[in-house]
Amino acid sequence: MSQQRPGRARFGSALERLDNWVKSKGERLASRRSGASRRGFLEALGIGAAAFGILTHRSEREQAVCTLPAGCFGTEDVNVCYTPWRVTGTEPGQTNGVVLRKGPSFGAAPVTMTDGVTPTVIPVGGFFGRVSTRTGSVANGCPDPGPRPNQNGFLWGYWTGFHRQGWMPYSVGGVTYAVGDNSYTGNMCGPAAADFDCRKAKSACTGYNGCGGAGVGNPTCSETYRPIVAVGTDLSEEKYYLRYGANSTTFAWLVPGDRVKRWGYKAGNPENWSCVQVICAAYAPNGCRGWVRSDALGSPITNNTPCFPSIVCPPGS
């Protein structure tokens, strides 16, 4: 599917209106300068700057009007916190602890360390931050929204010993691998600045800037289907997260070969971000929406056949 520039048809109609206006102001001069460009003609009338200012303003205003679908939030609508869980068991195939994974099953790919090879293993006794659901609760002070439901006995969150997030087993096949444990004395602040420790005052997280945040900004609408592509060798890099807000809280992993519909995009600092809807992915079902780094997306494709892995989108996404 070819990429359309937002407002292109309306831009054409604006040109037609400008031509009619110019005609009414200087039809005689126009006939004498029929071979001149529109810009040259306007300058000859002495109204070029004003007319082009009107036209440019019209075009920019129309392109800036871009309403993204539900699920692509600004940070003002991301209110998420974490509670501590402690690993108590060792999963099959490991000698000590559990593997952090990209999907809620023992067959899912591991979240690797920064070498792109070594699986992230949370040792027995290690603490894991279990994520809450998402709300936008500015009106009542952004309280704890309550825990995000488990998926197949796995919990989404992060190991306090490493900043990457994923799924940790806690109760699978009748075996307990982790338990909630509020004895953790550190701050469970999460990797994103909009996140906080569910147990404590938000001031306990020195980098916290949530409960209000910012809107989605000024995205550009652009509907195309695109694949997730491999960039480099570390496929657990942050560019592959699906997030509630641009550069904000994560809730799923995308992997090369997944397909998404991009609804729009916007510039960030330093990364650019795309609002996407999952079409077919290994660890997220058709319909989940969120933000992904634009450099994880390939060129437009035509394959929009959906698929539905045995997992659901998180509440509030």
N, C-alpha and C positions, 0 to 999 in steps of 0.2 A: 504494500500500500504506500503510495507516495505521500510525502509529508506536505501538508498544506500550511501556508503562512496565514495565521489568524488575521481576519479582517481584510483579506485580499479583495473579495468581491465588494465590500463596503468601501475600500480604498478606491476602486474603480468608479463607484457611484459618486464619490466625493470629487473625483476629477471631472466628471460630467457636470456636477453642480458648479464647479469652478469655471469650466468653459462657458456655461450659460451666463454666469456672472460677468466674466470678462467680455463676453459678446455684448451684454447690455451696456457696458461701460465704454467700449471702444470698437464697435463693429467696423467703423470706417477705417481706422488705423489697422485693424486686423486684416482687412482686404488688401491693403497696400503692402503688408508684410506677411503674405500667406506662406512664404517659404521659410519663415523664421520658426524657431522652436517655441514651445509654450513659454519657456523661461525668458527667451529673448523678447518675446512679445510683451510679457508682463513688465520686463524692465523698461521697454520702450514707453509703456504707459506710465511709468513711474510708480507703479503699485506692486512691483515684484515682491518686495520684502513682506509687505502686508499680506498679499495673497498667499505666498508660500508659507508664511507663518500660520495662516488660517488652515491651510491644507495639512501642514505637518502636525499641527495640534490635533486636528480631527483624526488623522491616521493613528497617532500615538495613543490617543484616548480610546479609540476602538480596540486596538491591540492589547491595551492594558486591562480591559474588561474581560477577566478570565476566571470563571467560577469552576474550581476543581470539584470532583465528586467527593461525597462523604468518605472519610477514611484517610485522607491526606490532610493532617492537622498542622496547625502552627503549635509552637510550644505552649501557648496559652491554654491549649486543650489537652496537654499531657501532664497528668498528675499521677505519678507512680512511685511506689516505695518498696522496700525490701525487708524481709524478716529472716533471721538466721536459722539455718538448718545444718546439722552435723552429720557427716558420713560415718556410718557404723558398720558397714559391711563391704565385702569385696565381690565384684561381679565376675561371672565366669570368664576365664581367659586372662584375668589380671592377678597379680600377686598382692596388691595392696591398694584397695580403693575402687573408684568408679570412673569411667570415662565420660567426659563432657562431649555431647554429641549434637549434630545439626538437626536431628529429628528425634521424636520420642519413641525410640526402639533400639534394641541392642544391635540391630542390623544397619542403623544409620551411620553415615560417615562421621568420624571424630572431628571435633574442633581441634585444630593443631596449634602448637606453639608457633612462634614467629618464624621458625625454620621451614614451615609448611609441611613438615613430615611427622614430627613427634606428637603423638596424641596428648591432649591435656587430661591428666589423671588427677582427680581429687583424692588424696590419701585418706585412709581411715583416721578420723579425728579432725579432718579438715572441715572448714565451714564454707557454706554455700548460701548466697543470698537469694531467697525465693521471691520472685517478683509478684507484685499485686496486679489487679486489673488496672485499666486506664480510665480516668475520668477527667473532665474539665470542671473543677469545682471551686472557681475563684470566689464565688458568692459566699461560700461558707468556710473559707480558709484552707481549702485543699486538704481535707483529712485523709486518713488511710482508707483507700477504696475497697480493701478486702483482697484476699489472695486470688491470683489467677488460677483457675481450675487446672488440675493435673490432666495430662494426656497419656493414656495407657500406662499410668503409674510413674510418669516422668514429670519433673518440674522444670520450668524455665527460670533461668537466673544466671548468676556468675559465681565462680570460685573466688574467694577473697585473695587467693595467692596469684591470680592472673586476671587480666582485665577483660578477656573475651567471654562472651555469653553463649548459652546453649541449654540443652536438656540434660538433666541429671536424674538417674533412676532413684526412686525412694521406696516403692513397693511394687514389685513385679513378680507375677507367678507365685504369690504367697511368701516371697522373701523380702525382708525389710533391709534396705540399703542406707537409709538416712532418716533422721527424726528432727522435728523442730526443737530448737534448743536456745532459749533466751539467755543462757549463761554467757554468750559471746559478749565481750566487753568493748570490742572495737565499734567503730561507726559503720553501719551497713548502708553506705551512701549511694552505692551503684555507680556505674561508669558514666552516666549522663548528668549534666548539670541541673536538669529539671527533676532529678530523682532525690529521694531522701530515705532516711531510716524510719520505718513505720513505728518504732518504739520510742523515738526521741523527738525532741523539739527540732525543727528544721535548722535552727542555728548550729546544731551539732555537725552539720555538713557544711564545711567552710566554703565550698564551691557552689552551693545551692543557689539557683536563680529562677526557680520555678514559681508556681502559684501565681499565674498571670502571664509571664512570658511574652511572646510576640505572636502575631498572626502569621499567615502563610506568606505575606509579602506581596510581590507583584509577579506571579508566575506567568509564563507564556503557555497557552493551550496548544497542544500539538498531539493529535491522536495517531499513534502508530503501534504496530505489534513488533516487539523486539526480543531477541534472545539474550540470556545472560551469557557472557563470554569469559573465558579464562584470560586473565591479565597477569603475567608473571607466574611464579611457582607457588606462592602462598595463597591458596584458595580459601583460607580462613581469615583473610584480611577484612578489615572493617567495611570495605566497599560492598560486600556481599550480604550484609544485613538488610532485612526489611524493617523499617522503623515507623513509629507513629508520626513523628515530625522529622523534618530535615535536620540531620546532625543531632538527633535526639534519641529517645529510648527505643531499644530494639525489641522485636517480638518474634522474629523468625529468621531462618537462613534461606538464601537463594544460592543455587549452585550452577556452574556452567551447564548449558543445555536446557535450563528452565526457560519458559516463555512468559512474557508479560505484555500487557497493553499499557503503553505510556500515554497518560492523559495530558501531561504538561511538564514543564521544567522551569527551574529558576537558578540563578547564580548564587553561589555561596562563597565562603571565605575559609579555606582556599578551594574546596570542592564544589562542583555543581551537582544539583539534585533533581531527580525525576520522580513525579507522582505516578505510581504504577498500580495496576491491578493484576494479580496473579491469574494466568490463564492455565498453565500446566507446569507444575513444579514438583520436585521430589518430596519436599517437606512443608508444603503449604497448598491448600486446595484452591481451585478456581474461585475467584471472587474476593479474596483477601486484598485489601488495598493499603498502601503505605508509601514511604519514600525510600529510594535506593540511590546510591551514588551513580551519577550518569556515566562514569567511566566503566561501570560494570555492564553496560548495555552495548549490544552490537548494532549493526545496521538493520533497517526495517525488513520485516519478513511478512509473508502472507499467511502463514500457518497460525490459525487462531482456534484450533480444536482444543477444548478444555479437558482437564483430567481432575480427579478428586481423590487424592491420597487419604488414608484413614486418620485424618486429623482435622480439627476445626479451627477457624479463625478465632483469636482471643476475643472475649467480650469487650465491647467498646471500640473495636477496630473498624 
